[in-house]
Amino acid sequence: MPKPQTLYKLIILYMLDKVKHPLTNSQISNFILDHDYTSYFHLQETINDMAETGLVSVDMVRDTSYYKITEEGATTLSYFTNEISGVIKEEIGAYLEEHGVEMQNRTAVLADYYKNTAQEYSVRCQVKERNARLIDLTLSVPTEEAARSICQHWEGKCQEVYAYLMKELL
């Protein structure tokens, strides 16, 4: 049986290896904390350590961290995957199956904004499906409030926008 800290790392690597999209910190945390594997504080230390040592990569979009397994993480997991009990693997499988669509939808629809060189705000709205971009739209708006509003509405309106563009352009 591995040390607790090592087991947490293996669980996270195993989760990231089983999905085709990045997972957010809260998605990883929900599984670990719901199963009482460790405390939130210890989990965050573990995730930060994994990012620093290159086992996972992290992308920040607004205030959300998205984690992916790296090649080094996949190699490490391949050496130690048998250290994860069958029960834990089944729990992970059940969790991912139960929340899979929700997690994939969350990471497939992205919106972020930044201040551009014209001192306005550029809003980048994306819809990704299996690492392919279905739509990648950047809009320039005059205020941060407008940029924030577009980001907040993008997830609920992206399908309509995509359908409209396809209808008008085809």
C-alpha positions in Angstrom: 0.0 0.0 0.0 1.5 3.4 -1.0 1.8 6.3 1.4 -1.3 8.5 1.5 0.2 11.4 -0.4 1.4 9.0 -3.1 -2.1 7.4 -3.3 -3.8 10.8 -3.8 -1.4 11.6 -6.7 -2.1 8.2 -8.3 -5.9 8.7 -7.9 -5.7 12.2 -9.6 -3.5 10.8 -12.4 -5.8 7.9 -12.9 -8.8 10.2 -13.1 -7.1 12.5 -15.6 -6.0 9.5 -17.6 -9.6 8.2 -17.9 -11.0 11.4 -19.4 -10.5 13.0 -22.8 -10.7 16.5 -21.5 -9.2 18.6 -18.6 -10.8 18.4 -15.2 -11.3 21.4 -13.0 -9.9 21.6 -9.5 -13.4 21.4 -8.1 -14.2 18.3 -10.1 -11.1 16.5 -8.8 -11.8 17.8 -5.3 -15.5 16.7 -5.3 -14.5 13.1 -5.9 -11.6 13.0 -3.4 -13.5 14.8 -0.7 -16.8 13.0 -1.3 -15.0 9.7 -0.7 -13.2 11.1 2.4 -9.7 10.3 1.1 -8.1 13.4 2.5 -8.8 17.0 3.6 -9.2 19.9 1.2 -5.9 21.4 2.4 -3.9 18.2 1.8 -5.5 17.8 -1.6 -4.6 21.3 -2.7 -1.0 20.7 -1.6 -0.9 17.5 -3.6 -2.3 19.1 -6.7 0.1 22.0 -6.5 3.0 19.6 -6.0 1.9 17.6 -9.1 1.9 20.8 -11.2 5.3 21.8 -9.9 6.8 18.4 -10.6 5.3 18.2 -14.1 2.9 15.3 -13.5 0.0 17.5 -14.5 -0.4 20.7 -16.5 -2.7 23.5 -15.5 -4.5 26.1 -17.6 -6.2 29.0 -15.9 -9.3 30.4 -17.5 -10.7 33.2 -15.4 -10.7 31.9 -11.9 -10.8 28.2 -12.8 -7.9 25.8 -13.0 -8.1 23.1 -15.6 -5.8 20.0 -15.2 -4.5 17.6 -17.7 -2.2 14.6 -17.3 1.3 15.2 -18.8 3.4 12.6 -20.6 5.5 12.3 -17.4 2.3 11.8 -15.4 1.1 9.1 -17.8 4.5 7.3 -17.5 4.4 7.5 -13.7 0.9 6.2 -13.7 1.8 3.2 -15.9 4.5 2.2 -13.4 2.3 2.4 -10.4 -1.3 1.9 -11.6 -1.4 -1.5 -9.7 -0.9 0.5 -6.5 -4.5 1.8 -6.8 -7.0 -0.7 -5.4 -9.7 -2.2 -7.6 -12.3 -0.6 -5.3 -10.9 2.9 -5.8 -10.7 2.3 -9.6 -14.4 1.3 -9.6 -15.3 4.4 -7.5 -13.5 6.6 -10.0 -15.1 4.8 -12.9 -18.6 5.2 -11.4 -17.9 8.9 -10.6 -16.7 9.7 -14.1 -19.6 7.8 -15.7 -22.1 9.6 -13.4 -20.6 13.1 -14.0 -18.9 12.6 -17.3 -21.3 14.5 -19.5 -21.5 17.3 -17.0 -17.7 17.5 -16.7 -17.2 17.4 -20.5 -19.8 20.1 -21.1 -18.2 22.3 -18.5 -14.7 22.1 -20.1 -15.9 22.2 -23.7 -17.5 25.6 -23.4 -15.0 28.4 -22.5 -15.2 32.1 -22.3 -12.6 34.6 -21.1 -11.7 38.2 -21.6 -8.7 40.5 -21.4 -7.9 44.2 -22.0 -6.5 44.7 -25.5 -4.1 47.2 -26.9 -7.0 49.5 -27.9 -7.8 49.8 -24.2 -11.1 47.9 -24.8 -11.8 44.3 -23.9 -11.5 41.3 -26.1 -13.8 38.4 -25.2 -12.8 35.0 -26.5 -15.7 32.4 -26.6 -15.0 28.8 -27.6 -16.7 25.5 -28.0 -14.4 22.5 -28.1 -15.3 18.9 -28.8 -12.6 16.3 -28.3 -9.8 18.8 -28.6 -11.2 20.2 -31.9 -12.6 23.8 -31.9 -16.1 24.0 -33.2 -16.2 27.7 -32.7 -13.6 30.2 -31.6 -15.0 33.7 -31.6 -13.3 36.9 -30.3 -15.4 40.0 -29.8 -14.2 43.5 -28.9 -16.3 45.3 -26.4 -15.9 48.8 -24.8 -16.3 47.9 -21.1 -15.3 45.2 -18.7 -19.0 44.9 -17.6 -19.9 44.0 -21.2 -17.1 41.5 -21.4 -18.1 39.9 -18.1 -21.7 39.7 -19.3 -20.8 37.9 -22.5 -18.7 35.4 -20.6 -21.6 34.7 -18.2 -24.1 34.2 -21.0 -21.8 32.2 -23.4 -22.5 28.8 -22.0 -26.2 29.2 -22.2 -26.2 30.7 -25.6 -23.3 29.0 -27.5 -25.5 26.4 -29.2 -27.9 29.0 -30.5 -25.0 31.2 -31.7 -23.3 28.2 -33.4 -26.6 27.1 -35.1 -27.2 30.6 -36.3 -23.8 31.0 -37.8 -24.0 27.6 -39.5 -27.4 28.5 -41.0 -26.3 31.9 -42.2 -23.0 30.8 -43.6 -23.9 27.6 -45.3 
